[in-house]
Amino acid sequence: MTSQQAIPALRDRVFEADEPVKLTICCIAFNHEAFVAQCLEGFLDQRCDFRVEVVIYDDASTDRTAAIIEDYAKRHPTIFRTILMQENLYSKGVNPYFSHVFPAARGDYLAICDGDDYWADPDKLARQAAVLDAEPGTVLTFGSVRGVDASGAEVRYQGGVQHDLTPEELKTAPPINTLTACFRNIYRGRPVSLFVRTSTIGDLLVWAMLGYHGQARYLPDLLPANYRLHASGLISMQGRERQILTTAIARFHIAAYHSEMGDAGAHDVAMLDAQAHYNLIGPGALRYYKSGSAPLGLRLKRWRKAFTKWRKGLSRKKRPG
């Protein structure tokens, strides 16, 4: 038995109230009655020699999801902290992670897993925390996923990137497998801007924000996490046009954030990404020109306007008094 295997799973741990939280698992659920127990069991399987809490948010589910969450919280009161809403906020344009979950997280590190997904590696968090402990310049760790259907059977799915990322690459919000991510808590004690609170795809904005704090490390030795594809999935199973618009709007939010941060280069990249996504709906639907890079025709139009203004001014000067 290895030393890691000797560490008890979270389900067998009771933490003292004054013990500091090192890592917060962040979870959002909505009508996940059929899946959420498997998700929470994956949390309780984790073997960590540090304190872990689970902040789980239910966005006014209409099934038994909230009741299942409450049951787990009663059985593990030193691990689970619940946020149970009476009205659905995502439908009102509010991103629950940024507005409620991240602000409530007390951990130095954050991990994300939505209520319909689940982990397979009981040492996932311990391995990722060890990398973040050892590498101050690393802000994010992540791994691979496999797609599963509603019953848990594997289905064809192409996951996100599987290589390390520089800070500049992170700012472009690459497709990282969200349910594998564990990263430094950069949100504690910081105000949340409107662009962040209303992002249509919150995880993309997370990666872009983390790019201001360090690099990302891909950990190939983690067992693949299980990404659920089902009919009521928020984005993955929605229609093509809805996916395109949702992604394009998220990219506009990222551009706005980079503008707030004063990073003109990252802003332009995000705007061009937003344009490219939006234009998948149809050719020439949207155009974006970086500062000073307007097309020739537009530059000539501006020049003619300025020249006409100059000639009118010259003509006025030549008129007899």
C-alpha positions, 0 to 999 in steps of 0.5 A: 500500500502506497502512502497516498492509498493510506490516506482516507477518502473524504467520505471518512473525514471530519474536519475541525471548524478552524482547520484552514481550507486548502481546496474548494470543489466548485459545483453547479447543478440544475435538474441533475437528479439522475446524475448528481449523486455519482458526481458527489460520490466522486468528490467523496472518493478523493484522498487528500491530506489537507482540508477540502470543501465542496461549495455546491450551487443548485440553480432552482432545479425543478426535480429532486436535485436539491433534495439529494444535495441537502442529504449529502450536506447533512451526512457530511456537514464539514465538507459540503456547503450548499447554495440553493436558489429559489429562482433560476439565475442563469436564465436571467443572464447571471453566471452562478460561478462568478456571482455566487460559487467563487465568492463563497470559496475559501480554498487556496485552490479551486476545482470545477465539476458540474453536477452531471459530470464525475471524476474517476481518479481518487488522487486527482486533487492531491496530484494537482495540488502537489503541482501547484504547491511545487510550481509557483509559476503554474496557475492551472493544472488540467487533464483529459476527459472521455465522453459518456452518455446519460447511462454512463456508457462511453461515447465518441467525444473530442476533448480539449487541449492536451499540452502545457499552455503559456500565459499568453495562450491562456489569455486566448481562452483555449478549450480546456476540459473544465471538469479536470481543472484545478487552479489558484483562487484568484477571486478571493477578495476581488470585485467582480465586473459586469463582464465577468458576472454575465459571461455565457460560458464562464470557464472560457473566461476563467482561463483568460483571467488566469493567463494574467497569473501564470502558465498551465500544466497538462497532467497526462497521468490523471485518469480521464474524467467523465464528461456527460453528453445528454439531451438537457446539457447546457451547451454540448447538446444544443443546436448549432446556431445556439452554440455559435452565438453562446460562444461568440458572446462569451468571446466578446466578454473576454475581449471586454475583460482584456480591455479592462486589464489594458491588454490591447493585444489580448483584446484584439485576439478575443475580438477576432475570435468572437468575429470568427465564431459569429460568422459561422452563422453566415458569411460576412455577418460581422467584421472587426478591424484592429486599430489602424488596420481598417481596409483600404476602401475605408481608409480612402473614405476617411482621407477624402472626408478629411481632404474635403474638410481641408479644402472648405477651410482653405476656401473660407480663408481665401474669401474677401473680407 
